[in-house]
Amino acid sequence: MKKNISINICGTIYAIDEDAYQLLENYLQSMKNYFRNEEGGDEIADDIEHRVAELLWEYKEKGMTAVNIETIKEIINKVGNPADIDDSAHTEANNAFTSETNNNDGQGKENFFSSFGDETSLFGKIKKNISTRRFYRNADNKMLGGICSGLADYFGVGDVTIWRLAVLVLAFVGWGFNMSFFHHFFIFDMIDFTFNFLVPLTYFVIWIVVPEARTAEDKLRMQGMDVNPENIREQVVSDSEGKKTERVTTENKASGCLKTLLICFALLLMLPLFIAFIAVLIAIFIACLFVFGGVSVVAGIFPEIVDLAEPITAWGPALWVGLIAALLAVGIPINAFIRLFKSNTKPLSSFMITGIVIIWLLSIAVIVGSVTSGAMKFHEFQNEKRIKDGTRNGIILGNSYQWNAIDRLGWNLKQLKNVNKWLSEDRSGYGNLPDKALKFSRDDSRATMSFTLSRTEHFDEGEYVLESLTDVEGKGGVIKAVDEGKDVAFNDLSDEGKKLWTMDWTEGSKLPIFENPDSAGWDGFAKDGREHWTYRVSKPFHHKAGDITISVSADKAYLNKFNIRHVQLRKIEK
């Protein structure tokens, strides 16, 4: 059952089914388009419409109750060439249009292709075809965007299936270079990039930029046929019947597998866009949780979400602006892909397309601005937090982990001036040494360094020595042990001590500061080349039971570095 609609043409109401109405509308619109730019064109188009109205009235007087598509076809055949209505106007318009079409389509191409031989040669055929045809995407024979069939029509060379296979091969040929020994050569890396990226990108840029042949005039220009009222009339009737040539039907049947491959390839390119779109939606959802107080509900399932509170707070409004812009930047291409896959989508006007492109470019610019602004704010926030967490007793270290390392080693930091704020570093724990060490180096001021480290421990009565393992460059550092306010032991840093990098494992393993050192790791520890660890030991001293304070300090010392691997008091057995 077909739905009938009512139309008003030249003051008379007619009932007409949808197919007939579409055919009539296309025919009248094509004629208006044809004569639109000609002098007196509006009058000619009105004459055609009045002639159609007269014929409809004749059918109505004969008892016709509803207009069907067959009636419209008969009327179009009777109206025929507008020259029958206004021969002089048609002749002038048709000549002007033909002249303009030939001038526009052929200008510049004759000179370019004049050297490619006569029309019997391959280049001659191509020259003739592209001088009389215009490049459109072929909507009647498309698998994705109709680009390959449009190219086949434009150049008039080769079967459309060959064009499709060629594009498919070019899109994947770069993978062959990437998976073979050729990828070791720069030139093949460039080939890989060109085919893997530029070919698909070029295809989809053409898909978006090149218009689809939708009107009868477009299809005639695409085929290199004269755009005249007679050809327009035949094209409109042919389109209404939905006819396709036997060649197109055969190609479509034989190309089912290729169509599937092309669709899969397009979906593969769309996959990153969908992933990005979902990621943006998740980010917006998480941000909304923090704003509307829903974090506590989700935190029971995803406790890590609490860690996002600080970045979201630091970014501020820039986060929301960036997320909305990202939604547009990803959503607009996805919508464009969906529209391209839908064959019955109403085409957008040039004004709308321009507006969408401008909005998309603005969204990209807003994202860049938001990320830059947010990153700067987050960096400031991180610096403020780091300084806050890294400050104790007026002394600022790199972060709280630096203080944790000092606490772990048992030291109390009392003074720090003109010293780099990053003091702790991870170590291997070779020979049962602590897996943390401290390093003192001058900051950017290049001034003399001052620092004081101390730790107090209880020791039983006995004979003790002060041992240290350090890497010192410069003068002014002191390591000492204090008992009841008196200095009882020193490690004289001017003393050369025992240089580990000059020892083999047999000699080094006898140093009492180590416990069961591994022979296999000795060279890596002692002979690194970047560090020169020196073992020093003080003269023995007697200690009555009580507390002893060990201190490492420098007062306005000219030191480039003072690395402390380990300091200890060792009891001597008699």
LUMZAKE-348903 format. One line per field, with one value per residue (C-alpha): residue in one letter; x, y, z; residue number from 0. Coordinates in nm, 4 decimals, always signed. Layout:
N
rest	c(A ...) .
c1	c(X ...) .
c2	c(Y ...) .
c3	c(Z ...) .
nr	c(NUM ...) .
***
This chain:
574
rest	c(M K K N I S I N I C G T I Y A I D E D A Y Q L L E N Y L Q S M K N Y F R N E E G G D E I A D D I E H R V A E L L W E Y K E K G M T A V N I E T I K E I I N K V G N P A D I D D S A H T E A N N A F T S E T N N N D G Q G K E N F F S S F G D E T S L F G K I K K N I S T R R F Y R N A D N K M L G G I C S G L A D Y F G V G D V T I W R L A V L V L A F V G W G F N M S F F H H F F I F D M I D F T F N F L V P L T Y F V I W I V V P E A R T A E D K L R M Q G M D V N P E N I R E Q V V S D S E G K K T E R V T T E N K A S G C L K T L L I C F A L L L M L P L F I A F I A V L I A I F I A C L F V F G G V S V V A G I F P E I V D L A E P I T A W G P A L W V G L I A A L L A V G I P I N A F I R L F K S N T K P L S S F M I T G I V I I W L L S I A V I V G S V T S G A M K F H E F Q N E K R I K D G T R N G I I L G N S Y Q W N A I D R L G W N L K Q L K N V N K W L S E D R S G Y G N L P D K A L K F S R D D S R A T M S F T L S R T E H F D E G E Y V L E S L T D V E G K G G V I K A V D E G K D V A F N D L S D E G K K L W T M D W T E G S K L P I F E N P D S A G W D G F A K D G R E H W T Y R V S K P F H H K A G D I T I S V S A D K A Y L N K F N I R H V Q L R K I E K) .
c1	c(+0.0000 +0.1308 +0.0581 -0.1136 -0.0399 -0.2013 -0.0159 -0.1119 +0.0162 -0.0929 -0.3901 -0.5305 -0.5163 -0.4144 -0.3842 -0.0527 +0.1351 +0.4806 +0.6799 +0.5048 +0.5521 +0.9242 +0.9656 +0.7715 +0.9610 +1.2988 +1.2012 +1.0777 +1.3732 +1.6197 +1.4662 +1.4821 +1.8462 +1.9226 +1.7724 +1.8596 +2.1555 +2.0093 +1.8294 +1.4574 +1.5227 +1.2581 +0.9933 +1.0959 +1.0774 +0.7341 +0.6169 +0.7276 +0.5382 +0.2246 +0.2481 +0.2659 -0.0351 -0.2331 -0.1630 -0.2558 -0.5853 -0.6547 -0.6013 -0.8238 -1.1042 -1.0824 -1.1655 -0.8249 -0.8640 -0.4994 -0.1782 +0.0582 +0.4143 +0.3120 +0.1029 +0.3985 +0.6242 +0.3711 +0.3506 +0.7315 +0.7485 +0.4816 +0.6511 +0.9760 +1.2384 +1.1562 +1.2355 +0.8825 +0.7618 +1.0116 +1.2490 +1.4399 +1.4938 +1.5995 +1.8409 +2.0058 +2.0205 +2.1427 +2.4164 +2.5254 +2.5277 +2.7168 +2.9720 +3.0165 +3.0442 +3.3027 +3.5028 +3.4970 +3.5618 +3.8243 +4.0132 +4.3725 +4.3485 +4.4067 +4.7457 +4.8441 +4.7543 +4.8291 +5.1539 +5.0022 +4.9087 +4.5865 +4.2541 +4.3410 +4.6187 +4.5639 +4.6611 +4.4528 +4.1462 +4.2151 +4.2628 +3.9318 +3.7455 +3.8673 +3.8217 +3.4493 +3.3758 +3.3696 +3.4791 +3.1969 +3.1464 +2.9182 +2.6250 +2.4667 +2.7673 +2.9312 +3.0583 +3.1816 +3.2024 +3.1707 +3.5232 +3.6604 +3.3546 +3.3789 +3.7436 +3.6568 +3.3863 +3.6100 +3.9117 +3.7081 +3.9922 +3.9759 +3.7065 +3.5800 +3.6741 +4.0358 +4.0301 +3.8935 +4.1537 +4.4297 +4.3243 +4.3000 +4.6468 +4.7976 +4.6378 +4.7979 +5.1195 +5.3137 +5.2612 +5.4708 +5.7680 +5.7118 +5.7133 +6.0156 +6.3848 +6.3148 +6.2069 +6.5757 +6.6103 +6.4886 +6.3437 +6.1203 +6.0145 +5.8934 +5.7112 +5.5566 +5.4344 +5.3064 +5.0959 +4.9841 +4.8772 +4.8530 +4.6605 +4.3705 +4.3738 +4.3635 +4.0739 +3.8613 +3.9541 +3.8304 +3.5202 +3.4404 +3.5475 +3.4302 +3.0513 +2.8294 +2.6499 +2.2943 +2.1133 +2.0516 +2.2900 +2.5695 +2.5268 +2.5317 +2.8514 +3.0054 +2.9399 +3.0602 +2.7154 +2.5713 +2.3587 +2.0500 +1.6794 +1.6415 +1.9214 +1.7991 +1.4503 +1.5836 +1.8118 +1.5291 +1.3017 +1.5830 +1.6553 +1.2920 +1.2779 +1.5959 +1.7576 +2.1162 +2.3079 +2.3928 +2.7607 +2.6971 +2.4802 +2.7451 +3.0204 +2.8248 +2.7510 +3.1129 +3.2452 +3.0616 +3.3822 +3.5636 +3.2783 +3.3072 +3.6829 +3.6370 +3.3715 +3.5936 +3.8818 +3.6654 +3.5414 +3.9019 +3.9835 +3.6756 +3.7655 +4.0147 +3.7507 +3.4931 +3.7488 +3.8377 +3.4668 +3.4029 +3.7130 +3.5857 +3.2438 +3.4093 +3.6209 +3.3093 +3.1325 +3.4245 +3.4457 +3.0719 +3.1177 +3.3590 +3.1352 +2.8127 +2.9636 +2.9301 +3.2926 +3.2316 +2.9880 +3.2309 +3.5405 +3.4309 +3.4657 +3.7476 +3.9538 +4.2069 +3.9505 +4.0262 +4.3721 +4.2072 +4.0723 +4.3866 +4.4290 +4.0603 +4.0781 +4.4011 +4.2748 +3.9584 +3.7325 +3.9924 +3.9058 +3.5377 +3.6064 +3.8581 +3.6237 +3.3348 +3.5681 +3.7032 +3.3475 +3.2910 +3.6317 +3.5653 +3.1898 +3.1897 +3.4121 +3.2081 +2.8878 +3.0489 +3.1411 +2.7876 +2.6380 +2.8706 +2.7574 +2.3885 +2.2738 +1.9440 +2.0936 +1.9822 +2.2865 +2.4056 +2.4271 +2.7636 +2.6896 +2.6310 +2.9411 +3.1531 +3.0053 +3.0719 +3.4320 +3.4850 +3.3352 +3.5605 +3.8726 +3.7734 +3.7243 +4.0778 +4.2124 +4.0160 +4.1544 +4.5097 +4.4437 +4.2709 +4.5465 +4.8116 +4.6279 +4.5356 +4.8862 +5.0333 +4.7866 +4.8489 +5.2235 +5.1852 +4.9628 +5.2165 +5.5003 +5.3051 +5.2112 +5.5679 +5.7062 +5.4434 +5.5029 +5.8804 +5.9091 +6.0013 +6.1348 +6.1844 +6.3987 +6.2684 +6.3504 +6.2395 +5.9325 +5.8097 +5.9921 +6.3233 +6.2304 +6.1105 +6.4507 +6.6322 +6.4020 +6.4568 +6.8333 +6.7914 +6.9264 +6.8003 +6.8497 +6.9124 +7.0578 +7.0600 +7.1809 +7.2859 +7.2344 +7.0298 +6.6891 +6.6969 +6.9111 +6.8108 +6.8797 +6.8095 +7.0985 +7.1512 +7.2060 +7.5351 +7.7116 +7.4069 +7.4484 +7.1288 +6.9290 +6.9142 +7.1994 +7.2316 +7.4050 +7.4873 +7.5709 +7.5645 +7.2501 +7.2459 +7.3708 +7.7239 +7.7783 +7.9455 +7.7390 +7.6260 +7.4444 +7.4187 +7.2991 +7.2960 +7.1626 +7.1839 +7.1980 +7.2586 +7.5785 +7.7033 +8.0399 +8.3355 +8.5921 +8.4533 +8.5671 +8.3853 +8.3572 +8.2251 +8.1862 +8.1737 +8.2413 +8.3711 +8.4849 +8.6112 +8.6988 +8.5131 +8.3079 +8.3297 +8.2190 +8.2514 +8.1186 +8.0243 +8.0097 +7.8851 +7.9605 +8.3115 +8.4333 +8.5618 +8.6146 +8.6735 +8.6809 +8.9433 +8.8236 +9.1652 +9.2924 +9.2967 +9.1518 +9.1042 +8.9924 +8.7502 +8.8031 +9.1675 +9.0810 +8.9767 +8.7032 +8.9459 +9.0801 +8.7519 +8.5554 +8.7779 +8.6549 +8.4389 +8.1777 +8.0499 +7.8703 +7.9253 +7.9793 +7.9079 +8.2107 +7.9996 +7.8725 +8.1979 +8.3159 +7.9762 +7.9773 +8.3385 +8.4568 +8.1593 +8.3774 +8.1229 +8.1606 +8.4753 +8.3810 +8.6384 +8.6435 +8.7701 +8.8010 +8.8875 +9.1202 +8.9571 +8.8051 +8.6563 +8.2901 +8.1021 +7.7482 +7.5226 +7.4191 +7.6577 +7.5722 +7.7105 +7.7109 +7.7938 +7.8268 +7.9761 +7.9912 +8.0359 +8.2316 +8.3725 +8.2278 +8.1111 +7.9590 +7.9425 +7.7806 +7.7163 +7.6817 +7.7053 +7.8294 +7.8441 +8.0063 +8.1576 +8.2466 +8.5933 +8.6205 +8.9351) .
c2	c(+0.0000 +0.3401 +0.6557 +0.9370 +1.2995 +1.6213 +1.8819 +2.2223 +2.2946 +2.6117 +2.6508 +2.2989 +2.0246 +1.6762 +1.3479 +1.1835 +0.8839 +0.9275 +0.7754 +0.9896 +1.3012 +1.2342 +1.1847 +1.5024 +1.7071 +1.5859 +1.6672 +2.0181 +2.0933 +1.9701 +2.2001 +2.4943 +2.4188 +2.3921 +2.7302 +2.8981 +3.1044 +3.1865 +3.5035 +3.4333 +3.0974 +3.1475 +3.2082 +2.8934 +2.6856 +2.8349 +2.7481 +2.3869 +2.3738 +2.5220 +2.2694 +1.9889 +2.1386 +2.1474 +1.7800 +1.6859 +1.8725 +1.6799 +1.3500 +1.4696 +1.5619 +1.2102 +1.0728 +1.0273 +1.0305 +0.9893 +1.0511 +0.7549 +0.7259 +0.5981 +0.9102 +1.1316 +0.9417 +0.9959 +1.3668 +1.4005 +1.2315 +1.4701 +1.7783 +1.6525 +1.9058 +2.2576 +2.3722 +2.2608 +2.5314 +2.8088 +2.7039 +3.0297 +3.0453 +2.6829 +2.7235 +3.0269 +2.8659 +2.5311 +2.6893 +2.9112 +2.6195 +2.3913 +2.6635 +2.7349 +2.3631 +2.2993 +2.6067 +2.5249 +2.1544 +2.1702 +2.4821 +2.4144 +2.0421 +2.0633 +2.2249 +1.9837 +1.6693 +1.7861 +1.5943 +1.2550 +1.1507 +1.1081 +0.9703 +0.6123 +0.5912 +0.5250 +0.8770 +1.0129 +0.8350 +0.9615 +1.3133 +1.3000 +1.1600 +1.4058 +1.7014 +1.6265 +1.4754 +1.5952 +1.3981 +1.2952 +1.0097 +0.7577 +0.6940 +0.4325 +0.1997 +0.2511 +0.0168 +0.2767 +0.6297 +0.5732 +0.7076 +0.4159 +0.4010 +0.7792 +0.7491 +0.4754 +0.6976 +1.0066 +0.8494 +0.5966 +0.3467 +0.0113 -0.1875 -0.0409 -0.3641 -0.3137 +0.0388 -0.0974 -0.3702 -0.1192 +0.1092 -0.1897 -0.3119 +0.0368 +0.0669 -0.2560 -0.2758 -0.0796 -0.3615 -0.5841 -0.3489 -0.3235 -0.7001 -0.7719 -0.6952 -0.3747 -0.1985 -0.1606 +0.0991 +0.4558 +0.4796 +0.1799 +0.3286 +0.6278 +0.3959 +0.2184 +0.5506 +0.6696 +0.3649 +0.2789 +0.6326 +0.8671 +0.6374 +0.5707 +0.9348 +1.0565 +0.8218 +0.9550 +1.3175 +1.2682 +1.0980 +1.4080 +1.6766 +1.5407 +1.5722 +1.2789 +1.2755 +1.3193 +1.5267 +1.4364 +1.7123 +1.5727 +1.2239 +1.3533 +1.5524 +1.2487 +1.0415 +1.3145 +1.3592 +1.6892 +1.8545 +1.9407 +1.9105 +1.5904 +1.4109 +1.5463 +1.4123 +1.0674 +1.0626 +1.1602 +0.8869 +0.6329 +0.7264 +0.6967 +0.3373 +0.2575 +0.1001 -0.0093 -0.1455 -0.5137 -0.4265 -0.2641 -0.5561 -0.8085 -0.6098 -0.5771 -0.9504 -1.0413 -0.7906 -0.9026 -1.0200 -0.7002 -0.4933 -0.6800 -0.6157 -0.2457 -0.2109 -0.3937 -0.1644 +0.1439 +0.0106 -0.0575 +0.3082 +0.4139 +0.1965 +0.4458 +0.7199 +0.5107 +0.4208 +0.7888 +0.8794 +0.6236 +0.7424 +1.1023 +0.9921 +0.8008 +1.1060 +1.3268 +1.0706 +1.0593 +1.4382 +1.4553 +1.2102 +1.4500 +1.7502 +1.5891 +1.3845 +1.0325 +0.9294 +0.7477 +0.5106 +0.4156 +0.4163 +0.0893 -0.0826 +0.1272 +0.2703 +0.4167 +0.6766 +0.8768 +0.9537 +1.1586 +1.4169 +1.6275 +1.6449 +1.7291 +2.0014 +2.1388 +2.1584 +2.3430 +2.4860 +2.3991 +2.0304 +2.0804 +2.3024 +2.0500 +1.7513 +1.9214 +2.0212 +1.6638 +1.5316 +1.7532 +1.6770 +1.3024 +1.3046 +1.5110 +1.2645 +0.9695 +1.1366 +1.2031 +0.8329 +0.7250 +0.9658 +0.8358 +0.4777 +0.5685 +0.5859 +0.7636 +1.0463 +1.3929 +1.5852 +1.8832 +2.2270 +2.3886 +2.6381 +2.3600 +2.1678 +2.4825 +2.5514 +2.1957 +2.2086 +2.5416 +2.4020 +2.0955 +2.3079 +2.5330 +2.2278 +2.1116 +2.4572 +2.4609 +2.1176 +2.2379 +2.5517 +2.3581 +2.0976 +2.3699 +2.5744 +2.2692 +2.1257 +2.4550 +2.4725 +2.1100 +2.1689 +2.4639 +2.2545 +1.9706 +2.2080 +2.3608 +2.0152 +1.8883 +2.1856 +2.1422 +1.7671 +1.8116 +2.0745 +1.9967 +2.2378 +2.4979 +2.2643 +2.1882 +1.8617 +1.7349 +1.5554 +1.3534 +1.0415 +1.2153 +1.2624 +0.9027 +0.7803 +0.9902 +0.8542 +0.5001 +0.5423 +0.6843 +1.0317 +1.3620 +1.6471 +1.9716 +2.2039 +2.2267 +2.5232 +2.5551 +2.1790 +1.9990 +1.9076 +1.5479 +1.3668 +1.0017 +0.7392 +0.3683 +0.1243 -0.2482 -0.3416 -0.5067 -0.6791 -0.6225 -0.2458 -0.0337 -0.0159 +0.3633 +0.6150 +0.9912 +1.2258 +1.5901 +1.8089 +2.1795 +2.3333 +2.5765 +2.8628 +2.7158 +2.8556 +2.6757 +2.3972 +2.3661 +2.0658 +1.8682 +1.5082 +1.3295 +1.0201 +0.9071 +0.5434 +0.3552 +0.1488 -0.0906 -0.0421 -0.1444 -0.0486 +0.1039 +0.2411 +0.4791 +0.3411 +0.5071 +0.4339 +0.7618 +0.9192 +1.2707 +1.5367 +1.8573 +1.9671 +2.0686 +1.7639 +1.6042 +1.2661 +1.2236 +1.0487 +1.2526 +1.1001 +1.3178 +1.6348 +1.5290 +1.4247 +1.0709 +0.9566 +1.1094 +0.9928 +1.2215 +1.2863 +1.4206 +1.0704 +0.8668 +0.5641 +0.2369 +0.2861 +0.0120 +0.0548 -0.0454 -0.3714 -0.7117 -0.9058 -1.1107 -0.7960 -0.6052 -0.8882 -0.8597 -0.5084 -0.5344 -0.2926 -0.5702 -0.8895 -1.1793 -0.9714 -1.1512 -1.2034 -1.1801 -0.8317 -0.6808 -0.5230 -0.3671 -0.2158 -0.1094 -0.0469 +0.1339 +0.4199 +0.6886 +0.6574 +0.6216 +0.4657 +0.4991 +0.3068 +0.4952 +0.3837 +0.5852 +0.4999 +0.2843 +0.4555 +0.3284 +0.3975 +0.3559 +0.2412 +0.5213 +0.7204 +0.8221 +1.0718 +1.0212 +1.3331 +1.4141 +1.7845 +2.0589 +2.4304 +2.6488 +2.3651 +2.3675 +2.0308 +1.9162 +1.6004 +1.4051 +1.0643 +0.8651 +0.4918 +0.3870 +0.5156 +0.3001 +0.2426 -0.1067 -0.2723 -0.4271 -0.7636 -0.8027) .
c3	c(+0.0000 -0.1018 +0.0878 -0.1028 -0.0334 -0.1539 -0.3568 -0.4901 -0.8389 -1.0136 -0.7774 -0.8169 -0.5500 -0.6613 -0.4743 -0.5653 -0.4298 -0.2784 -0.5662 -0.8235 -0.6112 -0.5738 -0.9492 -1.0293 -0.7736 -0.9039 -1.2625 -1.1883 -0.9598 -1.2226 -1.4803 -1.2394 -1.1701 -1.5391 -1.6287 -1.2978 -1.4243 -1.7641 -1.8592 -1.8498 -1.6851 -1.4162 -1.6818 -1.8709 -1.5513 -1.4748 -1.8284 -1.7722 -1.4416 -1.6041 -1.8857 -1.6277 -1.4504 -1.7786 -1.8449 -1.4885 -1.5308 -1.8508 -1.6667 -1.3844 -1.6247 -1.7662 -1.4210 -1.2626 -0.8824 -0.7775 -0.9675 -0.9869 -1.1127 -1.4559 -1.5097 -1.4192 -1.6595 -1.9391 -1.8555 -1.8551 -2.1942 -2.3281 -2.1854 -2.3319 -2.4269 -2.3037 -2.6544 -2.7379 -2.5000 -2.5703 -2.8476 -2.8630 -2.4862 -2.4772 -2.7666 -2.6078 -2.2625 -2.3903 -2.6015 -2.3133 -2.0720 -2.3102 -2.3769 -2.0059 -1.9210 -2.1882 -2.0861 -1.7159 -1.7482 -2.0159 -1.9167 -1.8314 -1.9050 -2.2783 -2.2325 -1.9581 -2.1477 -2.4993 -2.5047 -2.4296 -2.7778 -2.9741 -2.8536 -2.9489 -2.6884 -2.3192 -2.2216 -2.5047 -2.3707 -2.0216 -2.1599 -2.3423 -2.0421 -1.7804 -2.0157 -2.0420 -1.6995 -1.3421 -1.0390 -0.8075 -0.5669 -0.7381 -0.5044 -0.7329 -0.7241 -0.3876 -0.1215 +0.1229 -0.0076 -0.3828 -0.4410 -0.6436 -0.8702 -0.9072 -1.0136 -1.2610 -1.4154 -1.4149 -1.5845 -1.7840 -1.7497 -1.5747 -1.4023 -1.0725 -0.8924 -1.0004 -0.8556 -0.5266 -0.5082 -0.5883 -0.3011 -0.0674 -0.1646 -0.1223 +0.2211 +0.3434 +0.1416 +0.4034 +0.6516 +0.4293 +0.4647 +0.8373 +0.8860 +0.6658 +0.6818 +0.4834 +0.8041 +0.8924 +0.6147 +0.6536 +0.3036 +0.3691 +0.7007 +0.5010 +0.2596 +0.5552 +0.6984 +0.3611 +0.2887 +0.6415 +0.7273 +0.4299 +0.1942 +0.4353 +0.5450 +0.1844 +0.1092 +0.3932 +0.3232 -0.0356 +0.1080 +0.3104 +0.0596 -0.2788 -0.3234 -0.4072 -0.7421 -0.6149 -0.8770 -1.2379 -1.3484 -1.1307 -1.2721 -1.6291 -1.5672 -1.3968 -1.7110 -1.9470 -2.1009 -2.2143 -1.9495 -2.1493 -2.0730 -2.2734 -2.0904 -1.7566 -1.8279 -1.9130 -1.6071 -1.3721 -1.5104 -1.4890 -1.1282 -1.0307 -1.1504 -0.9558 -1.2598 -1.2587 -1.5512 -1.5730 -1.5254 -1.1865 -1.0710 -1.1709 -1.0011 -0.6792 -0.6672 -0.7411 -0.4890 -0.1742 -0.0099 -0.1074 +0.0355 +0.3635 +0.3716 +0.3009 +0.5691 +0.8191 +0.7266 +0.7810 +1.1135 +1.2136 +1.1519 +1.3473 +1.6473 +1.8004 +1.7709 +1.9567 +2.2249 +2.2653 +2.2801 +2.5551 +2.7430 +2.7351 +2.8624 +3.1487 +3.2335 +3.2427 +3.4634 +3.7083 +3.7196 +3.7935 +4.0825 +4.2506 +4.1892 +4.3097 +4.5926 +4.4560 +4.5014 +4.8300 +4.6586 +4.3806 +4.6026 +4.7632 +4.4248 +4.2764 +4.5651 +4.3206 +4.2150 +4.5297 +4.3894 +4.1139 +4.3566 +4.3534 +3.9713 +3.9225 +4.1851 +4.0398 +3.6823 +3.7836 +3.5059 +3.2398 +3.2926 +3.2113 +2.9120 +2.7790 +2.8288 +2.6481 +2.3636 +2.3502 +2.3253 +2.0215 +1.8694 +1.8813 +1.8325 +1.5114 +1.3139 +1.4469 +1.3308 +0.9924 +0.9612 +1.0477 +0.7949 +0.5260 +0.5883 +0.5737 +0.2143 +0.2891 +0.4919 +0.3875 +0.2597 +0.4601 +0.3074 +0.2418 +0.5181 +0.7714 +0.6637 +0.6968 +1.0390 +1.1593 +1.0377 +1.2142 +1.5366 +1.5117 +1.4589 +1.7479 +1.9704 +1.8872 +1.9716 +2.2987 +2.3906 +2.3332 +2.5388 +2.8176 +2.8382 +2.8465 +3.1092 +3.3168 +3.3001 +3.4194 +3.7090 +3.7976 +3.7859 +4.0238 +4.2479 +4.2498 +4.3323 +4.6207 +4.7505 +4.7129 +4.9047 +5.1749 +5.2099 +5.1889 +5.4602 +5.8204 +6.0781 +5.8084 +5.5919 +5.2419 +5.0648 +4.7251 +4.8634 +5.1601 +5.0352 +5.0967 +5.4610 +5.4832 +5.3604 +5.6211 +5.8917 +5.7685 +5.7993 +6.1502 +6.0788 +6.2108 +5.9627 +6.1495 +5.8884 +5.5073 +5.3045 +4.9388 +4.8972 +4.6333 +4.7787 +4.6548 +4.9101 +4.9044 +4.6400 +4.6122 +4.6397 +4.5853 +4.9496 +4.8572 +5.1488 +5.3752 +5.3517 +5.3749 +5.0515 +5.0866 +5.0752 +5.1057 +4.8670 +4.9272 +4.6274 +4.5655 +4.4269 +4.1371 +4.3503 +4.3441 +4.6951 +4.9850 +5.1419 +5.5038 +5.6511 +5.9750 +6.0173 +6.3532 +6.5196 +6.8812 +6.9906 +7.3157 +7.3326 +7.5974 +7.7639 +7.5494 +7.2888 +6.9678 +6.6337 +6.3968 +6.0419 +5.7263 +5.3583 +5.1648 +4.8269 +4.8872 +4.6420 +4.8033 +5.1547 +5.4701 +5.5660 +5.9129 +6.0536 +6.4299 +6.7402 +7.0511 +7.3988 +7.6836 +7.4879 +7.3913 +7.0465 +7.0948 +6.7350 +6.3900 +6.0310 +5.8837 +5.5282 +5.4338 +5.4999 +5.1782 +5.3561 +5.1704 +4.8126 +4.7142 +4.3402 +4.3838 +4.5632 +4.4375 +4.6103 +4.8228 +4.9875 +4.9951 +5.1536 +5.4633 +5.5417 +5.8581 +5.7250 +5.4931 +5.5887 +5.3485 +5.0322 +4.7056 +4.4840 +4.1701 +4.2561 +4.3804 +4.0567 +3.9933 +4.3412 +4.3924 +4.0352 +3.8859 +3.7632 +3.8454 +4.2237 +4.4310 +4.7612 +5.0382 +5.3654 +5.6719 +6.0332 +6.3478 +6.6327 +6.9039 +7.2056 +7.5311 +7.6057 +7.9274 +7.8825 +7.7553 +7.4483 +7.1703 +6.8974 +6.5464 +6.3279 +5.9665 +5.9006 +5.6898 +5.7623 +5.4547 +5.2990 +4.9468 +4.8532 +4.5147 +4.6588 +4.9827 +4.9293 +5.2466 +5.1881 +5.5529 +5.8928 +6.2062 +6.5462 +6.5653 +6.8928 +6.9049 +7.0712 +7.2896) .
nr	c(0 1 2 3 4 5 6 7 8 9 10 11 12 13 14 15 16 17 18 19 20 21 22 23 24 25 26 27 28 29 30 31 32 33 34 35 36 37 38 39 40 41 42 43 44 45 46 47 48 49 50 51 52 53 54 55 56 57 58 59 60 61 62 63 64 65 66 67 68 69 70 71 72 73 74 75 76 77 78 79 80 81 82 83 84 85 86 87 88 89 90 91 92 93 94 95 96 97 98 99 100 101 102 103 104 105 106 107 108 109 110 111 112 113 114 115 116 117 118 119 120 121 122 123 124 125 126 127 128 129 130 131 132 133 134 135 136 137 138 139 140 141 142 143 144 145 146 147 148 149 150 151 152 153 154 155 156 157 158 159 160 161 162 163 164 165 166 167 168 169 170 171 172 173 174 175 176 177 178 179 180 181 182 183 184 185 186 187 188 189 190 191 192 193 194 195 196 197 198 199 200 201 202 203 204 205 206 207 208 209 210 211 212 213 214 215 216 217 218 219 220 221 222 223 224 225 226 227 228 229 230 231 232 233 234 235 236 237 238 239 240 241 242 243 244 245 246 247 248 249 250 251 252 253 254 255 256 257 258 259 260 261 262 263 264 265 266 267 268 269 270 271 272 273 274 275 276 277 278 279 280 281 282 283 284 285 286 287 288 289 290 291 292 293 294 295 296 297 298 299 300 301 302 303 304 305 306 307 308 309 310 311 312 313 314 315 316 317 318 319 320 321 322 323 324 325 326 327 328 329 330 331 332 333 334 335 336 337 338 339 340 341 342 343 344 345 346 347 348 349 350 351 352 353 354 355 356 357 358 359 360 361 362 363 364 365 366 367 368 369 370 371 372 373 374 375 376 377 378 379 380 381 382 383 384 385 386 387 388 389 390 391 392 393 394 395 396 397 398 399 400 401 402 403 404 405 406 407 408 409 410 411 412 413 414 415 416 417 418 419 420 421 422 423 424 425 426 427 428 429 430 431 432 433 434 435 436 437 438 439 440 441 442 443 444 445 446 447 448 449 450 451 452 453 454 455 456 457 458 459 460 461 462 463 464 465 466 467 468 469 470 471 472 473 474 475 476 477 478 479 480 481 482 483 484 485 486 487 488 489 490 491 492 493 494 495 496 497 498 499 500 501 502 503 504 505 506 507 508 509 510 511 512 513 514 515 516 517 518 519 520 521 522 523 524 525 526 527 528 529 530 531 532 533 534 535 536 537 538 539 540 541 542 543 544 545 546 547 548 549 550 551 552 553 554 555 556 557 558 559 560 561 562 563 564 565 566 567 568 569 570 571 572 573) .
***
